[in-house]
Amino acid sequence: MINYTLKQLYSFEAVVRLKSFTKASKELNITQPAVYMQIQQLNKNIGSDLLNIKGKTLSPTFIGKKLYQTCLEVIAKLEQTQSDIEQTLDPEAGHLQIAVATTTNSFVSRVLAKFKKEYPKMTFFLEVTNRKSLLEKLNNNETDLVIMGEPPIDMPLITKPFMENPLIAIAHPDHPLLKNKNNSIKALNKETLITREQGSGTRITIERITGMHFNSDIEINSNEA
């Protein structure tokens, strides 16, 4: 296995790109002998000359050309990593993985637009999915932020309510229940209901608030329920 150091790779890349030990030393802010020593050590580690030197002219050998391409890739990756780290450490920048429940899709874009206006350096990846998938992502630490209607109580989470989401029963204008303005929640349990599927945040919220488990004849995994 060939051992490289970052100093050696940076020195070699600068020498080949600038075609000069002197210019490379100035760019790297080290002495010319130090640059030459790094190249010599790199030659020794690889077991082959990396540069053709004729007078004041130098060019990479066949192996040197291959190593130079690798240097470009390594340096680019390191610079990108440094940029990513700096963005992460910047409290007003960075990237957020956000997962939201399908029931929040109608308003979450407005919320994120407002947040983006306040923090223009931030970038997002937004995934809209069902409650089961949200819980899996939370459990596996696959997302930074989740927006949902009914956070689980059996997970160590920090939750913060930020808006109301009213739930309203809807019926046809000719439905018998509409003739009585004082209907109770229990009256709904006698009707044929179209609701969200078992396990959905909306279904859980309704059953928690009413204390009832509705006899749902039609279940839909859609916000239209």
Secondary structure, 3 states (H helix, E strand, C coil): CCCCCHHHHHHHHHHHHHCCHHHHHHHHCCCHHHHHHHHHHHHHHHCCCCEEEECCEEEECHHHHHHHHHHHHHHHHHHHHHHHHHHHHCCCEEEEEEEEEHHHHHHHHHHHHHHHHHCCEEEEEEEEECHHHHHHHHHCCCCCEEECCCCCCCCCCCCCCCCCCCCCCCCCCCCHHHHCCCCCHHHHCCCCEEEECCCCHHHHHHHHHHCCCCCEEEEECCCCC
